[in-house]
Amino acid sequence: MDQEKKERWIKQLKPYRFRIIWTTLFFLLALLLLLIGFGKTLVLLIFAVVGYVIGKMRDEDLDIYSLIESIRSMIGI
């Protein structure tokens, strides 16, 4: 019964998934800015990006040069 409800909710919300994700993301960003300030939020986001990059390197067994190339291709340089 619970699995059916979950699948029904997922099916109903699927067309709105990016709106939900981005709204939640920006809501959390606004909360961080209001609660801890711009500078601390910026430092927190920088650390999160560095953590993501290190995790991506470890997951995909990349070296720094291939990582830089993949970032360049993403941003179009």
N, C-alpha and C positions, 0 to 999 in steps of 0.2 A: 504494500500500500504506500509506504513512504517513498519507494523508488518511483512509483507512478507519479506521485505529486512532484517529485524533483524533476523528472523528465518533462512534465507538463509545464512547470515554471521555466525551465531552460528553453523549451520550445517557444513559449510566449515572449520571453525576454531577448531571444537571440537577435531579432532585428534592431534592438536598442543597445546592444552590448558595448559598442564604442562610445555612445553617449554616456552610458553608466560608468564606464571605466574612466573617461576623461573628466567627467563631472566629479567623480570621487577623487581623482588625482589632484585636480585644481582646488577642491574643497580642502583636502589635507594640506596642500601648499599654503593656502590662505590661513589656515589654522596655525601652521608653523610660523608664518610671518607675523601673525598677531601675537602669538604666545612667546616666541623667543627672539623675534627681531630679524631684520634683513641679513645682517652679517653672519649670525649663527646659522641661519637657514641656508645661506650660500655655502658655508663651510660644510654643513651636513650633506648638501646635494653634491658637492665636489667629492667628498668621501664616498658617497653612494656610487657615483660614476666610476671612481677608481676601483671600488670593489667589484662593480659589474665587469669592468675591463679585465681585471685579474681573473675573475671567475670564467670569463669567456676564453681567456688564454689557456687556462687550465682544462676547461671542458673540451675545447677543440684542439688541444695540443699545438698551439700557435707560438711562434716566437714574436718578438717585438716588431720585426720588419714586416711580417705578413699581417700583423694586426694593424699597423699603420697603413698598409696598402688597402685593407678592407675598409678602414675608416675613410680613407680618401675616396674610394669608390662609392661609399654611401653618401658622402656630401658633394660629390661631383667635381673633385679637384683633379 
